[in-house]
Amino acid sequence: MFALIGKGALRRASAAAAGVAAGRDAVVLPRPLRRVARFLSAPGISDWPIPRHIGAVAALSFLSATGVYGMVLGGHTDHVLSMGTAAAGFALEDVAIVGNRETSEIDVLQAIGLDGARSVVVLDAAAAREALLALPWVADVKVRKIYPSKLEIDLQEREAFAIWQNGSDLLLIEKNGNVIAKMDERKFINLPFYVGLGADQLASRFDRLFEGYPELKQRVRANVRVADRRWDLYLKNGVVVRLPESDPAAAVAELAKLDRERDLLSRDLAAVDMRLSDRITIQLTEESLERHQAAVEQRAKDIKAMERRI
């Protein structure tokens, strides 16, 4: 009977019996891991040479990957790179700022984040330019990195044309009417003063009406837009000039002529009404009106006294 059984079958039967006996205490691997286990147990695999320090290299690689992942996840990449490149000789040491009259150097440095150690390599010039353009006075700016350690910032600032009162706020505006910033310094006090809805957008056009009349322009304290239809001039001596809605240029020319020939605006007046095209109405102050009435009454008395003597 045993002669009829081959050697291979006998070995398989013996291995099966041993496996059954050992299986009571052995751990059965999941199906996906069985191929890996068979590959590792194949003849010759265990004889492959293992490089020296492979464990240290693997551990170092794992720790490095973990550090990089944590650095990226925590948003510290720029800081680490900046410190590294700064230590390599690219630390930002010189910032040259030109063209700034109203923008302080502190505002410039804070806008681009230069509040600590930075590297020229890591600094994003395009992002710095966008940050500077957000400052109130900056119209345009050029940012240039000069290796290894310098940064040049060339500012072009807006030019204040006038002061515009919008409600209770005093705002500096450009010639095109765009608001620059709130007025918080007295050095702008001599700029033309405009008040009212729509005055900001029409200020430059209205200002051109006085190009030929500098003496009249110097008398004006405020240009007030009335109902966004017409203008009133508030003079420094308290006189109010009411300009017409249509053809205010002609009214300004007539007003300048009357003042030049008759010294109109230097008199004791409350208002000059030029809203009607065929007449100019003069309003006296209360004191002037009282003096005028007293003079009229005195003249009437003088005439009566003269009539009695006759």
Stockholm file with secondary structure:
# STOCKHOLM 1.0

chainA/1-310         MFALIGKGALRRASAAAAGVAAGRDAVVLPRPLRRVARFLSAPGISDWPIPRHIGAVAALSFLSATGVYGMVLGGHTDHVLSMGTAAAGFALEDVAIVGNRETSEIDVLQAIGLDGARSVVVLDAAAAREALLALPWVADVKVRKIYPSKLEIDLQEREAFAIWQNGSDLLLIEKNGNVIAKMDERKFINLPFYVGLGADQLASRFDRLFEGYPELKQRVRANVRVADRRWDLYLKNGVVVRLPESDPAAAVAELAKLDRERDLLSRDLAAVDMRLSDRITIQLTEESLERHQAAVEQRAKDIKAMERRI
#=GR chainA/1-310 SS CGGGSCHHHHHHHHHHHHHHHHHTTSCCCCHHHHHHHHHHTSTTGGGSCCCTTHHHHHHHHHHHHHHHHHHHHTTCHHHHHHHHHIIIIIBCCEEEEESCSSSCHHHHHHHTTCSSCCBTTTCCHHHHHHHHHTSTTEEEEEEEEETTTEEEEEEEECCCCEEEEETTEEEEECTTSCEEEECCCGGGTTSCEEESTTHHHHHHHHHGGGTTCHHHHHHEEEEEEETTTEEEEEETTSCEEECCSSCHHHHHHHHHHHHHHHCGGGSSEEEEECCSTTCCEEEECHHHHHHHHHHHHHHHHHHHHHHHHC
#=GC SS_cons         CGGGSCHHHHHHHHHHHHHHHHHTTSCCCCHHHHHHHHHHTSTTGGGSCCCTTHHHHHHHHHHHHHHHHHHHHTTCHHHHHHHHHIIIIIBCCEEEEESCSSSCHHHHHHHTTCSSCCBTTTCCHHHHHHHHHTSTTEEEEEEEEETTTEEEEEEEECCCCEEEEETTEEEEECTTSCEEEECCCGGGTTSCEEESTTHHHHHHHHHGGGTTCHHHHHHEEEEEEETTTEEEEEETTSCEEECCSSCHHHHHHHHHHHHHHHCGGGSSEEEEECCSTTCCEEEECHHHHHHHHHHHHHHHHHHHHHHHHC
//
